Amino acid sequence: MSPKAPPLFSPLRLVPAVSLVLLLAPTAARADVGVRVPLEATPDEVTAIEAAIRTAQGAKVRTFAARPGGDPASPLVPSAATEAFERARRAYKNLEMDVARAALAEAEAACVAGGACAACRDLLFDAHVLAGAVAGSLGRDDAAVAEFVAAHAVHPSRVVDPRRFPPKIVGAFARACADADKLPSTPIRVVSKPPGASLAMSGTQIRSGAEIAVRSHRVYVEARLAGFSPRCEAIDPAAAGASAHEMVLAPLPAPEEEGEADRLLAATAPALDAAAIAFLARIGVDRFVALSLAAKPHRFAARAAHAGAPAWVSLPPLATAADAASPQFAEALAAAVGEPRVVEAPPPPDPPPEDDLDDLDDDKEDDSVVLDPDLGELPDGGATTGAKVFRSPWLWISLGVVLVVVGGVVIGT
């Protein structure tokens, strides 16, 4: 005789569903706190500050040390591009023109693939000049002119070095550039997806969607956006037509995210724009504390912000790293990052009537937000409000109830 099955909504049927809810519930509902410490901070000071902020916020602290020399250096020319260009030069000297053409195309492709058009600016100029010299040697005068004009567009202020090329090439380059300046221009517009990327054409910053007049058959545009891989494209303005050319950016691979966070938060003065805040929130950092050296008698000046803040907020200065554990600093930090913490203090007064709560919150925000002239303003955090929703306990309670009911029905059937 088989055992009798429990009723449809028996508690025994709900045990697996409850276990499933516990497995799916987040073990740490709060995101990390990113702390930027000055280079001069000692390891003991960093440890003390980390412990104090970890206790105050009840969250993991990710420390970013300011790098020597200040802000990060400019991107480097890809080694593959340099190697290919050197092969092209050797082939040109040996009159191996087809080999030189292939190597020059490889050098250009390496710059584009590496998202380093700005860093490759000089190399691209030299590559187009050399490609023009190769085309001229093969009797392809029209192709030579096009290459010279492309070189001029990449670096308008540079000229051909007469020590590296014969007078014939130097003169042809000068004539091609002079004639190109008389030709009618072709308009081009460039936008990024997602929007907000920094765009540069021929080493000059351009506005997204703005119409730019060019006279070359090829221009290089580089797009950079926090949290995304840099992208470089060689664009034919005539082929782009009247519609804007869209540069689609890909999110950074996971192994590169920590380096990007370090680049953003370890700068001399971390100025976080909307894209930077969205990226940091995506990798679990939605509160920020920036420490810098202060004038005596204090040791550190401190500022804080969070993903939804309109500006950095100044915190009480620290005479020593141990002061980061003081109730005064903890309360100021909690107010600045929008995460209140209960600190030992006298019992609070009776709460105001419900009708006055909104006015009280507005007054508190007005008193606590202080614009920082050094770090600048932070944009609205509308794009990162999803992180706050997922930290809400009501979301997980509602999800748990739904999963319990569904699990019970599935097991019962």
C-alpha positions as CSV (number, residue, x, y, z in Angstrom):
1,M,0.0,0.0,0.0
2,S,1.5,3.3,-1.1
3,P,1.8,6.1,1.4
4,K,-0.9,8.7,1.2
5,A,0.2,11.9,-0.5
6,P,0.0,15.0,1.6
7,P,-2.7,17.6,0.8
8,L,-2.0,20.1,-2.0
9,F,-0.9,22.9,0.3
10,S,0.6,20.8,3.1
11,P,3.6,22.4,4.8
12,L,5.6,19.4,3.8
13,R,5.1,20.4,0.1
14,L,6.4,23.9,0.9
15,V,9.7,22.9,2.4
16,P,11.5,22.5,-1.0
17,A,10.0,25.8,-2.2
18,V,11.2,27.6,0.9
19,S,14.7,26.2,0.4
20,L,14.7,27.5,-3.1
21,V,13.8,31.0,-1.9
22,L,16.7,30.9,0.6
23,L,19.1,29.9,-2.1
24,L,18.0,32.6,-4.5
25,A,17.9,35.4,-1.9
26,P,21.1,37.5,-2.0
27,T,23.6,36.9,0.8
28,A,24.7,40.6,0.6
29,A,21.9,42.9,-0.4
30,R,24.1,46.0,-0.2
31,A,26.7,47.0,-2.8
32,D,30.3,47.7,-2.1
33,V,31.8,51.0,-1.1
34,G,34.7,52.3,-3.2
35,V,37.3,54.2,-1.2
36,R,40.1,56.2,-2.9
37,V,43.1,56.8,-0.6
38,P,46.0,59.1,-1.2
39,L,49.4,57.6,-2.1
40,E,50.9,58.9,1.1
41,A,48.5,56.9,3.4
42,T,50.3,54.2,5.3
43,P,49.2,50.6,5.2
44,D,48.0,50.9,8.9
45,E,46.0,54.0,8.1
46,V,44.4,52.3,5.1
47,T,43.5,49.3,7.2
48,A,41.9,51.5,9.9
49,I,39.9,53.5,7.4
50,E,38.7,50.3,5.6
51,A,37.6,48.8,9.0
52,A,35.8,52.0,10.0
53,I,33.9,52.4,6.8
54,R,33.1,48.7,6.6
55,T,31.6,48.8,10.1
56,A,29.7,52.1,9.4
57,Q,28.2,50.9,6.1
58,G,27.9,47.1,6.8
59,A,29.4,46.4,3.3
60,K,32.5,45.4,1.6
61,V,35.1,48.1,1.1
62,R,37.1,48.2,-2.2
63,T,40.2,50.4,-1.8
64,F,41.7,52.3,-4.8
65,A,45.1,53.9,-4.1
66,A,46.0,57.1,-6.0
67,R,48.6,56.3,-8.6
68,P,52.0,57.9,-8.7
69,G,52.1,60.8,-11.1
70,G,48.4,61.5,-10.9
71,D,45.9,60.5,-13.6
72,P,46.4,57.5,-15.9
73,A,48.6,57.8,-18.9
74,S,47.3,58.0,-22.5
75,P,46.7,54.7,-24.3
76,L,49.8,53.2,-26.0
77,V,50.3,52.4,-29.7
78,P,49.6,48.7,-30.2
79,S,52.8,46.8,-30.6
80,A,51.3,44.9,-33.6
81,A,50.8,48.3,-35.4
82,T,54.4,49.3,-34.7
83,E,55.8,46.0,-35.9
84,A,53.7,46.0,-39.1
85,F,54.8,49.6,-39.9
86,E,58.5,48.7,-39.5
87,R,58.0,45.8,-41.9
88,A,56.4,48.1,-44.4
89,R,59.4,50.5,-44.2
90,R,61.9,47.8,-44.8
91,A,59.8,46.5,-47.7
92,Y,59.7,50.0,-49.3
93,K,63.4,50.4,-49.0
94,N,63.8,47.0,-50.7
95,L,61.4,48.0,-53.4
96,E,58.9,45.2,-52.3
97,M,55.9,47.4,-52.9
98,D,53.2,44.7,-52.6
99,V,54.7,43.6,-49.3
100,A,54.8,47.2,-48.1
101,R,51.2,47.8,-49.0
102,A,50.0,44.7,-47.1
103,A,52.1,45.6,-44.0
104,L,50.7,49.1,-44.0
105,A,47.1,47.8,-44.2
106,E,48.0,45.5,-41.2
107,A,49.4,48.5,-39.2
108,E,46.2,50.5,-39.8
109,A,44.0,47.5,-38.8
110,A,46.0,47.0,-35.6
111,C,45.4,50.6,-34.6
112,V,41.7,50.4,-35.3
113,A,41.3,47.0,-33.6
114,G,43.0,48.3,-30.5
115,G,40.7,51.4,-30.2
116,A,43.8,53.6,-30.3
117,C,43.3,56.0,-33.1
118,A,44.5,59.0,-31.0
119,A,47.6,57.1,-29.8
120,C,48.3,56.0,-33.3
121,R,47.9,59.4,-34.8
122,D,51.6,59.9,-35.8
123,L,51.9,56.3,-37.0
124,L,48.8,56.6,-39.1
125,F,50.2,59.8,-40.7
126,D,53.4,58.0,-41.5
127,A,51.6,55.0,-42.8
128,H,49.4,57.0,-45.2
129,V,52.5,58.9,-46.5
130,L,54.4,55.7,-47.0
131,A,51.3,54.2,-48.7
132,G,51.2,57.2,-51.0
133,A,54.9,56.8,-51.8
134,V,54.3,53.1,-52.6
135,A,51.3,54.0,-54.9
136,G,53.4,56.7,-56.7
137,S,56.2,54.2,-57.3
138,L,53.7,51.8,-58.9
139,G,52.4,54.6,-61.2
140,R,49.0,54.9,-59.3
141,D,49.0,58.7,-59.0
142,D,45.3,59.0,-58.0
143,A,45.8,56.5,-55.2
144,A,48.9,58.3,-54.1
145,V,47.0,61.6,-53.9
146,A,44.2,60.0,-51.8
147,E,46.8,58.6,-49.4
148,F,48.5,62.0,-49.0
149,V,45.1,63.7,-48.4
150,A,44.3,61.0,-45.8
151,A,47.6,61.7,-44.0
152,H,46.9,65.4,-44.0
153,A,43.5,64.8,-42.5
154,V,45.0,62.6,-39.7
155,H,47.6,65.2,-38.7
156,P,47.0,68.6,-40.5
157,S,50.0,70.3,-38.9
158,R,52.6,67.7,-40.0
159,V,54.6,67.7,-43.3
160,V,56.7,65.0,-45.0
161,D,60.2,64.8,-43.7
162,P,62.6,65.4,-46.7
163,R,65.2,63.3,-45.0
164,R,63.1,60.2,-45.3
165,F,61.6,60.7,-48.7
166,P,62.9,61.9,-52.1
167,P,61.9,65.4,-53.3
168,K,59.4,64.0,-55.7
169,I,57.3,62.5,-52.8
170,V,57.7,65.6,-50.7
171,G,56.4,67.8,-53.6
172,A,53.6,65.5,-54.4
173,F,52.4,65.5,-50.8
174,A,52.5,69.3,-50.6
175,R,50.5,69.7,-53.9
176,A,47.9,67.1,-52.8
177,C,47.3,68.8,-49.5
178,A,47.0,72.3,-51.2
179,D,44.6,70.9,-53.8
180,A,42.5,69.1,-51.1
181,D,42.0,72.4,-49.1
182,K,40.3,73.8,-52.2
183,L,37.9,71.0,-52.7
184,P,34.3,71.1,-51.4
185,S,33.9,69.5,-48.0
186,T,31.8,66.5,-47.1
187,P,29.7,66.7,-43.9
188,I,29.7,63.8,-41.5
189,R,28.0,63.2,-38.2
190,V,29.0,60.6,-35.6
191,V,27.1,59.3,-32.6
192,S,27.8,56.5,-30.1
193,K,25.6,53.7,-28.9
194,P,25.1,53.8,-25.9
195,P,25.1,57.6,-26.0
196,G,27.5,59.8,-24.0
197,A,30.8,58.6,-25.3
198,S,33.7,61.0,-25.7
199,L,34.4,61.3,-29.5
200,A,37.7,62.4,-31.1
201,M,38.4,62.9,-34.8
202,S,42.0,63.6,-35.9
203,G,43.0,64.3,-32.3
204,T,40.2,66.9,-31.8
205,Q,37.2,66.3,-29.6
206,I,33.9,66.5,-31.4
207,R,30.3,66.7,-30.2
208,S,28.1,63.7,-30.7
209,G,25.7,64.3,-33.6
210,A,27.5,67.6,-34.7
211,E,28.1,68.1,-38.4
212,I,31.8,68.1,-39.2
213,A,33.1,69.2,-42.6
214,V,36.0,67.0,-44.0
215,R,37.8,66.8,-47.3
216,S,39.5,63.4,-47.0
217,H,38.2,60.0,-48.2
218,R,39.0,58.6,-44.8
219,V,38.8,59.9,-41.2
220,Y,39.5,58.2,-37.9
221,V,37.1,58.6,-35.0
222,E,37.7,57.2,-31.6
223,A,34.9,56.7,-29.0
224,R,35.5,56.1,-25.3
225,L,32.9,55.5,-22.6
226,A,33.4,54.3,-19.0
227,G,32.8,50.6,-18.7
228,F,33.0,50.0,-22.4
229,S,35.9,48.9,-24.6
230,P,37.3,51.9,-26.6
231,R,36.4,51.8,-30.3
232,C,38.2,53.3,-33.3
233,E,36.8,53.3,-36.8
234,A,38.0,54.5,-40.2
235,I,35.1,56.2,-41.8
236,D,34.5,57.2,-45.4
237,P,32.4,60.4,-45.2
238,A,30.9,59.9,-48.6
239,A,29.7,56.5,-47.7
240,A,28.2,57.7,-44.5
241,G,25.8,59.9,-46.3
242,A,23.4,62.3,-44.6
243,S,22.6,59.9,-41.7
244,A,24.8,59.9,-38.6
245,H,27.5,57.2,-38.4
246,E,26.8,55.1,-35.3
247,M,29.7,53.7,-33.3
248,V,28.5,50.7,-31.2
249,L,30.5,50.1,-28.1
250,A,30.9,46.8,-26.4
251,P,30.9,46.4,-22.6
252,L,34.3,45.7,-21.1
253,P,35.2,42.0,-20.6
254,A,34.9,40.9,-16.9
255,P,38.7,40.6,-16.4
256,E,39.1,44.2,-17.4
257,E,36.4,45.7,-15.1
258,E,38.7,46.0,-12.1
259,G,41.2,47.9,-14.1
260,E,38.6,50.3,-15.3
261,A,37.3,50.9,-11.8
262,D,40.8,51.6,-10.7
263,R,41.2,54.1,-13.6
264,L,38.1,55.9,-12.6
265,L,38.5,56.0,-8.8
266,A,42.3,56.3,-8.4
267,A,42.7,59.5,-10.5
268,T,44.0,62.6,-8.7
269,A,40.5,64.1,-8.5
270,P,37.9,61.4,-9.4
271,A,35.2,63.2,-11.3
272,L,32.5,60.6,-11.9
273,D,30.1,61.3,-14.7
274,A,26.9,59.4,-15.5
275,A,28.6,56.7,-17.5
276,A,31.2,56.1,-14.8
277,I,28.6,55.9,-12.1
278,A,26.5,53.5,-14.1
279,F,29.5,51.2,-14.7
280,L,30.6,51.2,-11.1
281,A,27.1,50.4,-10.0
282,R,27.0,47.6,-12.5
283,I,30.0,46.0,-10.9
284,G,28.7,46.4,-7.4
285,V,30.1,49.8,-6.3
286,D,27.5,52.4,-5.7
287,R,29.0,54.5,-2.9
288,F,32.2,56.4,-3.1
289,V,34.6,58.0,-0.5
290,A,37.5,60.1,-1.7
291,L,40.3,60.9,0.8
292,S,43.1,63.3,0.1
293,L,45.8,64.9,2.2
294,A,44.7,67.8,4.3
295,A,46.4,70.8,5.8
296,K,47.6,70.5,9.5
297,P,46.3,69.8,12.1
298,H,44.3,67.3,10.0
299,R,45.6,64.3,8.2
300,F,42.9,63.6,5.6
301,A,40.1,65.5,3.9
302,A,37.1,63.4,2.9
303,R,34.3,63.6,0.4
304,A,31.6,61.1,-0.3
305,A,28.8,60.5,-2.9
306,H,26.5,57.7,-4.0
307,A,25.0,56.6,-7.3
308,G,21.9,58.9,-6.9
309,A,23.7,62.0,-5.6
310,P,23.7,65.3,-7.4
311,A,27.1,66.3,-5.9
312,W,30.0,65.3,-3.7
313,V,29.4,65.9,0.0
314,S,32.2,67.1,2.3
315,L,32.8,64.9,5.4
316,P,34.4,66.0,8.7
317,P,38.2,66.1,8.2
318,L,40.2,63.4,9.9
319,A,43.1,64.3,12.3
320,T,44.1,60.6,12.3
321,A,42.9,57.5,10.5
322,A,41.3,56.3,13.7
323,D,38.9,59.3,13.5
324,A,37.1,57.5,10.7
325,A,35.5,55.2,13.4
326,S,34.1,58.2,15.3
327,P,30.2,58.5,15.5
328,Q,30.5,62.0,14.0
329,F,32.2,60.7,10.8
330,A,30.0,57.6,10.6
331,E,26.8,59.8,10.8
332,A,28.1,62.2,8.2
333,L,29.1,59.3,5.9
334,A,25.7,57.7,6.3
335,A,23.9,60.9,5.4
336,A,26.2,61.5,2.4
337,V,25.8,58.1,0.8
338,G,22.1,57.8,1.5
339,E,22.5,54.8,3.8
340,P,21.6,55.9,7.4
341,R,23.2,53.9,10.2
342,V,22.1,53.6,13.8
343,V,24.9,55.1,16.0
344,E,24.9,55.1,19.8
345,A,23.3,58.3,20.8
346,P,20.6,59.7,23.1
347,P,17.0,58.5,22.3
348,P,15.6,60.4,19.3
349,P,12.6,62.8,19.8
350,D,9.1,61.8,18.9
351,P,8.6,61.6,15.1
352,P,6.8,64.5,13.4
353,P,3.3,64.1,12.0
354,E,3.1,62.1,8.7
355,D,2.1,65.2,6.8
356,D,5.4,66.9,7.6
357,L,7.7,63.9,6.7
358,D,8.1,65.0,3.1
359,D,9.1,68.5,4.1
360,L,11.6,67.1,6.6
361,D,13.3,65.0,4.0
362,D,13.5,67.9,1.6
363,D,15.2,70.1,4.3
364,K,17.7,67.3,5.2
365,E,18.7,67.0,1.5
366,D,19.2,70.7,1.1
367,D,21.4,70.9,4.2
368,S,23.6,67.9,3.4
369,V,24.5,68.4,-0.3
370,V,27.5,70.6,-0.7
371,L,29.0,71.3,-4.1
372,D,32.7,70.5,-4.3
373,P,34.6,72.9,-6.5
374,D,37.5,70.4,-6.9
375,L,35.6,67.3,-7.7
376,G,32.7,68.9,-9.6
377,E,29.1,67.9,-9.7
378,L,27.8,64.4,-10.1
379,P,24.9,63.8,-12.6
380,D,21.5,62.5,-11.7
381,G,21.5,58.9,-10.8
382,G,18.3,57.9,-12.6
383,A,20.2,55.2,-14.7
384,T,21.3,53.4,-11.5
385,T,18.1,53.5,-9.5
386,G,17.6,49.8,-10.3
387,A,20.4,49.0,-7.9
388,K,18.4,50.5,-5.0
389,V,15.3,48.6,-6.0
390,F,17.1,45.3,-5.8
391,R,18.3,46.2,-2.3
392,S,14.7,46.7,-1.1
393,P,13.7,43.9,1.3
394,W,10.0,44.1,0.0
395,L,11.2,43.0,-3.4
396,W,12.7,39.8,-2.1
397,I,9.8,39.2,0.3
398,S,7.3,39.4,-2.6
399,L,9.5,37.2,-4.7
400,G,9.7,34.7,-1.9
401,V,5.9,34.5,-1.5
402,V,5.4,34.0,-5.2
403,L,8.1,31.2,-5.4
404,V,6.6,29.5,-2.3
405,V,3.1,29.3,-3.8
406,V,4.4,28.3,-7.3
407,G,6.7,25.7,-5.8
408,G,3.9,24.2,-3.7
409,V,1.6,23.9,-6.7
410,V,4.3,22.4,-8.9
411,I,5.3,19.8,-6.2
412,G,1.6,19.0,-5.6
413,T,1.1,18.2,-9.2
